[in-house]
Every structure is written in structure tokens, then in C-alpha cells.
Amino acid sequence: MDGKAENIHEGHRKNVRERYIRRGNLDEYEDHQILEMLLFYAIKRRDVNPLAHRLINRFGSLKAVLKADHSDLVAAGLSENTATLLKLVGDIGAAIDRKAAYETVINTVDDAVTICHGLLFREAAESIALICLDSRNRVLRVRFRSEGFSDKVEALPKWVVDTAISSNAAAILLAHNHPSGKTEPSLSDKETTALLHQLLSSIGIELYDHIIVTRDACFSMMREYTKTGMMELREKGSEEADSDAGSNAG
């Protein structure tokens, strides 16, 4: 690459970084723009805009790129280092929410929907989260299944009961996501919830709730309670945490 072309790319990268710093957030950015900026830090001295577009087109969205398996990213033409960076970024938010779950006490339905939303809202495919609680509703264990919910009617109850017993749980909080964005429970959701309630009750374990999660809302099946605007609450909480950190640092 000649010096002129290199200077053009470096000037573009500088402008993009400065624009992001001035804005202070990623609002109004397209998926490919966010991915392009991330690729700056893995691929030096090269126009990565076409690559960002190609990855978005191949996987379908920024979320899907960051959730992709490392091997799939390499198969898409990325180096080991670049694929690892994207995989790492995709996993960081989920890791933070999973660690936070173990510090949570479930006192209210809002506590339940908040923890379930954090665990599942990023998932593009239907997934299940099983949260085992002790007698004080403190989180003992969190387990996941990535298989679809509706087509695992027979296997799911056994997995839930076995996990609850092995965890010495006093109560179970179950959640699954609806990638469609609709919080309404299906007939299968209702039947499975009733069956789990019966099975767990027979061995002295409470089914605290079964939560349906979408990107911006949650629905409590046990309490028939819907909470919307979840992403706004998460973003507000993140901003307040940053503000508190800045105040403490000062």
C-alpha cells in the first residue's frame, strides 16, 4: 500500500473515532459502521468497510456476527486474531450479565424479569435459562440450553428437575426467549409451565416463575405481568453506573 492510500485510511479511521467520542454512544449508527470501527483494532492499514458489509450480509446482523462461532468467522475469511476479537466482544456483555446474576436476590417480579432479560435478550435463537434459587431466593446456579423450547417438551422437564435436585434448589426461575419479539405464551409454553409446576411441587421445590423474554420486554407467566422498555432501563442503568464510577473516581 502506498503512503497516500495509507494516509487516507488513517484519516478516515481518525474521523470515525473522533465522531464516536464526540457522540458518546452508538445511537444512529448502522450495524456495518459499528463493526467497521471494531475491525479497526484488529486489521491495520486497510479499508475494512467492505469487510464489515460482507460480514453483515453473510451473518445477517451485527448481533449475529458477534454471536457467531469462532470457526464460522474464520470460514468467512477472518484471521484467527480478528475472529477471536469479535467473539470476545460478543461474549463480554453476556459474561457480565451472568456474573451479575449470582449477586442477585429475587425479591419481586421486577427482579425476576430483570435478571432473565439480561441473560437472554442477546440470543438470536430460542434459548432457555434455568436459575436455581436457595430458600432466601438467592441465585445458586444458572444453566442454559440453546435448543428450541417448543420441540423439547419431553426432555425439558427432566432437565429442569434433575438440575434443581442436584443444585439443592428451594425454587426455580425459568426463562426462555421469543426471537419473534412477541411476549404472548404459546399453548406449549402454558402446558410446559403447568407440568413443571406440578413436578417441582411434588418434590417440594417452588416454580418461582416462568419468564418470556424479548429484546425490549418480558412477560411473567405465573403472575401475568408484562414489563416493556427493558432496553431503555438497561441503558439508563449503565449510564448511572458510569456516572457513579466517575463520581467515585473524583
C-alpha positions in Angstrom: 0.0 0.0 0.0 1.5 3.4 -0.9 1.8 6.2 1.6 -1.1 8.2 0.1 -3.6 5.4 0.4 -2.4 4.6 3.9 -2.9 8.3 4.9 -6.4 8.3 3.5 -7.4 5.2 5.5 -5.8 6.5 8.7 -7.5 9.9 8.2 -10.9 8.1 7.8 -10.3 6.0 11.0 -9.4 9.1 12.9 -12.5 10.8 11.8 -14.7 7.8 12.7 -13.1 7.5 16.2 -13.5 11.2 16.9 -17.1 11.2 15.8 -17.8 8.3 18.2 -16.1 10.0 21.1 -18.0 13.3 20.5 -21.3 11.5 20.4 -20.5 9.3 23.4 -22.8 6.5 22.2 -23.6 4.3 19.2 -27.1 5.7 18.7 -28.0 6.2 15.0 -25.0 4.0 13.9 -25.7 1.3 11.3 -24.5 -2.2 12.1 -21.8 -2.1 9.5 -20.5 1.2 10.9 -20.1 -0.3 14.4 -18.5 -3.4 13.0 -16.1 -1.3 10.8 -15.0 0.6 13.9 -14.4 -2.6 15.8 -12.3 -4.0 12.9 -10.0 -1.0 13.1 -8.4 -2.6 16.1 -7.8 -5.9 14.5 -6.8 -5.0 11.0 -4.3 -2.3 10.4 -3.8 -0.1 7.4 -6.6 -1.4 5.3 -10.1 -0.3 4.3 -12.3 -2.6 6.4 -15.6 -1.1 5.3 -16.2 -3.7 2.5 -15.3 -6.5 5.0 -17.8 -5.1 7.5 -20.6 -5.1 4.9 -19.7 -8.6 3.8 -19.8 -10.0 7.3 -23.2 -8.3 8.0 -24.6 -9.7 4.7 -23.3 -13.2 5.4 -24.5 -13.5 9.0 -27.5 -11.1 8.8 -26.8 -8.5 11.5 -24.1 -7.2 13.9 -25.6 -9.3 16.7 -25.3 -12.4 14.6 -21.7 -11.6 13.7 -20.8 -11.2 17.4 -22.7 -14.4 18.3 -21.1 -16.5 15.6 -18.8 -19.4 16.4 -15.1 -18.7 16.0 -14.8 -21.4 13.3 -17.6 -19.7 11.3 -15.8 -16.4 11.5 -12.6 -17.9 10.3 -14.5 -19.7 7.5 -15.8 -16.3 6.5 -12.2 -15.2 5.8 -11.1 -13.7 9.0 -7.8 -14.3 10.6 -7.6 -16.2 13.9 -6.9 -12.9 15.8 -9.8 -11.0 14.2 -12.2 -13.8 14.7 -11.1 -14.1 18.4 -11.6 -10.3 18.9 -15.2 -10.4 17.5 -16.0 -13.5 19.5 -14.6 -11.9 22.7 -16.6 -8.7 22.2 -19.8 -10.7 21.7 -19.2 -12.7 24.8 -18.2 -9.9 27.2 -21.7 -8.5 27.7 -23.2 -11.9 28.3 -20.4 -12.7 30.8 -21.1 -9.5 32.7 -24.8 -10.3 33.0 -24.2 -13.9 34.0 -21.8 -12.9 36.8 -24.2 -10.2 37.9 -26.9 -12.9 38.2 -25.1 -14.6 41.0 -25.2 -11.4 43.0 -28.9 -11.0 42.6 -31.6 -11.8 45.2 -35.1 -12.3 43.7 -37.5 -10.3 45.9 -40.0 -9.1 43.3 -41.3 -10.0 39.8 -39.3 -7.0 38.6 -36.1 -8.6 39.9 -37.1 -11.8 38.1 -37.7 -10.2 34.7 -34.5 -8.0 35.0 -32.2 -11.0 35.6 -33.9 -13.1 32.9 -33.8 -10.2 30.4 -30.1 -9.8 31.0 -29.4 -13.5 30.4 -31.4 -13.9 27.2 -32.1 -10.7 25.3 -29.0 -11.1 23.2 -29.9 -14.5 21.9 -30.9 -14.7 18.2 -32.2 -18.3 18.5 -34.7 -19.6 21.0 -32.8 -20.4 24.3 -33.6 -21.4 27.8 -32.2 -20.2 31.1 -32.7 -22.1 34.3 -32.0 -20.2 37.5 -31.8 -22.2 40.8 -32.6 -20.3 44.0 -32.0 -21.1 47.6 -34.6 -20.6 50.4 -33.8 -16.9 50.5 -34.2 -16.5 46.7 -30.5 -16.0 46.2 -29.1 -17.4 43.0 -27.3 -20.7 43.4 -26.8 -21.8 39.8 -27.5 -20.7 36.3 -27.8 -23.2 33.4 -28.6 -22.8 29.7 -30.0 -24.8 26.9 -29.6 -23.5 23.3 -32.2 -25.8 21.8 -35.6 -24.6 20.9 -38.2 -24.6 23.7 -41.3 -25.9 22.0 -39.7 -29.0 20.4 -38.2 -30.3 23.7 -41.4 -31.0 25.6 -40.3 -34.3 27.0 -36.6 -33.6 27.6 -37.1 -30.2 29.3 -39.0 -31.2 32.5 -36.4 -33.9 33.2 -33.5 -31.4 32.7 -35.2 -28.9 35.0 -36.0 -31.4 37.8 -32.6 -33.0 37.6 -30.8 -29.7 37.7 -33.0 -28.4 40.6 -32.3 -31.5 42.7 -28.5 -31.6 42.0 -28.4 -27.9 42.9 -30.3 -28.4 46.2 -32.6 -25.6 45.0 -35.6 -24.4 47.0 -37.1 -22.7 44.0 -36.6 -22.5 40.2 -36.9 -19.4 37.9 -37.2 -20.5 34.3 -36.9 -18.2 31.3 -36.9 -18.6 27.5 -36.8 -16.0 24.7 -39.0 -15.4 21.8 -36.9 -14.2 18.9 -40.1 -13.1 17.1 -40.4 -10.3 19.6 -43.9 -11.4 20.8 -44.3 -12.0 24.6 -47.5 -13.9 24.3 -47.1 -17.5 25.6 -47.8 -20.4 23.2 -50.0 -23.3 24.2 -46.9 -25.4 24.6 -45.4 -22.7 26.9 -48.5 -22.9 29.1 -48.7 -26.7 29.1 -45.0 -27.0 30.0 -45.3 -24.4 32.8 -48.2 -26.3 34.3 -46.3 -29.6 34.1 -43.2 -28.2 35.7 -45.2 -26.6 38.5 -46.8 -30.0 39.2 -43.5 -31.9 39.0 -41.5 -29.5 41.2 -44.2 -29.1 43.7 -44.3 -32.9 44.2 -40.7 -32.8 45.4 -41.0 -29.7 47.5 -39.5 -27.2 45.0 -41.3 -24.0 44.1 -41.6 -22.8 40.4 -41.0 -19.1 41.2 -41.9 -18.0 37.7 -41.5 -18.7 34.0 -40.5 -15.6 32.1 -40.7 -15.0 28.4 -38.0 -12.6 27.1 -37.9 -10.4 24.0 -35.4 -7.7 23.2 -37.4 -5.0 24.8 -40.0 -6.7 27.0 -40.6 -9.6 29.4 -43.8 -11.5 30.4 -44.3 -13.3 33.7 -46.4 -16.4 33.1 -47.0 -17.1 36.8 -48.1 -13.5 37.5 -49.4 -12.5 34.1 -47.3 -9.3 34.2 -45.7 -7.6 31.3 -42.8 -5.2 31.6 -41.8 -3.2 28.5 -39.0 -0.7 27.8 -36.3 -3.1 29.1 -33.6 -1.9 26.8 -34.2 1.7 28.0 -33.9 0.6 31.6 -30.7 -1.3 30.9 -29.1 1.7 29.1 -30.2 4.0 31.8 -28.7 1.7 34.4 -25.5 1.6 32.5 -25.3 5.4 32.3 -26.0 5.7 36.0 -23.3 3.2 36.8 -20.8 5.1 34.6 -21.8 8.3 36.4 -21.3 6.8 39.8 -17.9 5.4 38.8 -16.9 8.8 37.7 -18.0 10.4 40.9 -16.2 7.9 43.0 -13.0 8.3 40.9 -13.2 12.1 41.6 
